[in-house]
Amino acid sequence: MSKLKEGDKAPNFTAKDQNGNTVSLSDYKGKNVILYFYPQDNTPTCTNEACNYRDNYQSLISKGFEVIGVSPDNEKSHKKFETKFTLPFTLIADTDRSIVEAYGLWAEKTTFGRTYMGVLRTTFVIDKKGVIKKIIDKVESKNASQQVLDALK
């Protein structure tokens, strides 16, 4: 699949959330969505990012955004993550990586000289019509929500 870019229609998906509910991106038509992809629940950087969205959640909601996190972790892992950090938003279990792959975010990564396949931490801001308005691929986990707002100025 070719790399998504701003102005493209966001790929729809249907998957389970942390509560076992079936969720589709199309359920959010008519709303602005912050769709953020992260590698793994309960890791330091991913926790910082999720908690930043949590801490600024009411402000984001008041500005008309919905927040959705996506990682390859399963529903049970997401539920523990949600509970441990009191996360007020939807976490999608993409265990088969179909959503990650549809968004072009399953790629080779290198950490400490080790090369492996993993999720590229990326945020998509999707408008009410399902069009990608902004793509943030250099996410600052402790400042993720402000990055979104700054990108839209």
C-alpha positions as CSV (number, residue, x, y, z in Angstrom):
1,M,0.0,0.0,0.0
2,S,1.2,3.5,-0.8
3,K,2.0,5.8,2.1
4,L,-1.0,7.8,3.3
5,K,-0.8,11.6,3.1
6,E,-2.8,14.6,4.2
7,G,-5.9,15.0,2.1
8,D,-6.4,11.2,1.7
9,K,-9.5,9.5,3.0
10,A,-8.6,7.7,6.2
11,P,-8.9,3.9,5.9
12,N,-12.0,2.6,7.7
13,F,-11.6,-0.2,10.2
14,T,-13.7,-2.4,12.5
15,A,-12.1,-3.9,15.6
16,K,-12.7,-4.5,19.3
17,D,-12.0,-2.0,22.0
18,Q,-10.8,-2.5,25.5
19,N,-14.4,-3.4,26.6
20,G,-15.0,-5.9,23.8
21,N,-17.2,-3.5,21.9
22,T,-17.0,-3.5,18.1
23,V,-15.8,-0.1,16.9
24,S,-15.5,1.3,13.4
25,L,-13.8,4.5,12.3
26,S,-17.1,5.2,10.4
27,D,-18.9,5.4,13.8
28,Y,-17.1,8.7,14.2
29,K,-18.3,10.3,11.0
30,G,-19.3,13.9,11.8
31,K,-16.6,14.1,14.5
32,N,-13.0,15.2,14.4
33,V,-10.8,12.2,15.4
34,I,-7.3,12.0,16.9
35,L,-6.3,8.5,15.8
36,Y,-3.0,7.7,17.5
37,F,-0.9,4.6,16.9
38,Y,1.5,3.3,19.6
39,P,3.6,0.2,20.0
40,Q,2.7,-1.3,23.3
41,D,0.6,-0.8,26.5
42,N,2.4,-0.1,29.8
43,T,5.7,0.9,28.3
44,P,7.2,4.2,29.4
45,T,6.9,6.3,26.2
46,C,3.4,4.9,25.4
47,T,2.2,5.5,28.9
48,N,3.5,9.1,28.7
49,E,1.6,9.6,25.5
50,A,-1.7,8.1,26.7
51,C,-1.5,10.0,30.0
52,N,-0.9,13.3,28.0
53,Y,-4.1,12.6,26.1
54,R,-5.9,11.7,29.4
55,D,-4.7,14.9,31.1
56,N,-5.9,17.1,28.2
57,Y,-8.9,15.0,27.3
58,Q,-11.6,17.5,28.4
59,S,-9.9,20.3,26.5
60,L,-9.7,18.1,23.4
61,I,-13.4,17.1,23.7
62,S,-14.4,20.8,24.2
63,K,-12.5,21.6,20.9
64,G,-14.6,18.9,19.1
65,F,-12.2,15.9,19.1
66,E,-12.5,12.3,19.9
67,V,-9.4,10.4,20.9
68,I,-8.7,6.8,19.8
69,G,-5.6,4.8,20.5
70,V,-4.5,1.8,18.4
71,S,-1.9,-0.8,19.2
72,P,-1.4,-4.5,18.5
73,D,-2.1,-5.4,22.2
74,N,-5.3,-7.4,22.9
75,E,-8.5,-6.3,24.7
76,K,-7.4,-7.6,28.1
77,S,-4.1,-5.7,27.9
78,H,-5.9,-2.5,26.8
79,K,-8.4,-2.9,29.7
80,K,-5.6,-3.2,32.2
81,F,-3.9,-0.1,30.7
82,E,-7.1,1.9,30.7
83,T,-7.8,0.9,34.4
84,K,-4.3,1.5,35.6
85,F,-4.0,5.0,34.2
86,T,-7.8,6.0,34.2
87,L,-7.8,6.5,30.4
88,P,-11.1,8.1,29.3
89,F,-10.9,7.2,25.6
90,T,-11.2,4.2,23.3
91,L,-8.3,1.8,22.8
92,I,-8.5,-0.4,19.7
93,A,-7.0,-4.0,19.9
94,D,-5.3,-4.5,16.5
95,T,-4.0,-8.0,17.2
96,D,-3.7,-9.0,13.6
97,R,-2.1,-5.6,12.7
98,S,-4.6,-5.0,9.9
99,I,-5.2,-1.4,11.0
100,V,-1.6,-0.7,11.5
101,E,-0.8,-2.1,8.1
102,A,-3.7,-0.2,6.4
103,Y,-2.2,3.0,7.7
104,G,1.3,2.0,6.6
105,L,2.8,1.9,10.1
106,W,4.2,-1.7,10.4
107,A,7.8,-1.2,9.5
108,E,11.4,-2.0,10.3
109,K,12.7,-0.2,13.4
110,T,16.1,-0.1,15.0
111,T,16.6,0.4,18.8
112,F,20.0,0.0,20.5
113,G,21.4,-1.5,17.3
114,R,18.7,-4.2,17.2
115,T,16.5,-4.3,14.0
116,Y,12.9,-5.6,14.3
117,M,9.4,-5.0,12.9
118,G,7.1,-2.8,14.9
119,V,4.5,0.0,15.0
120,L,5.7,3.5,14.0
121,R,4.3,5.9,16.6
122,T,2.2,8.2,14.5
123,T,-0.9,10.4,15.0
124,F,-3.5,11.1,12.4
125,V,-6.0,14.0,12.7
126,I,-9.1,13.1,10.8
127,D,-11.9,15.6,10.0
128,K,-15.6,15.1,10.2
129,K,-15.7,13.8,6.6
130,G,-13.1,11.1,7.3
131,V,-10.3,13.0,5.5
132,I,-6.7,13.1,7.0
133,K,-6.0,16.7,7.9
134,K,-2.6,16.2,9.6
135,I,-0.1,13.4,10.1
136,I,2.3,13.7,13.0
137,D,5.1,11.2,12.6
138,K,7.6,12.7,15.1
139,V,5.4,12.4,18.2
140,E,6.5,14.0,21.4
141,S,4.9,11.6,23.9
142,K,4.7,14.0,26.8
143,N,3.3,16.7,24.6
144,A,1.2,14.8,22.1
145,S,-2.1,16.6,22.6
146,Q,-0.5,20.0,22.2
147,Q,1.3,18.8,19.1
148,V,-2.1,18.1,17.6
149,L,-3.4,21.5,18.4
150,D,-0.3,23.2,17.2
151,A,-0.4,21.3,13.9
152,L,-3.9,22.6,13.2
153,K,-3.1,26.2,13.7
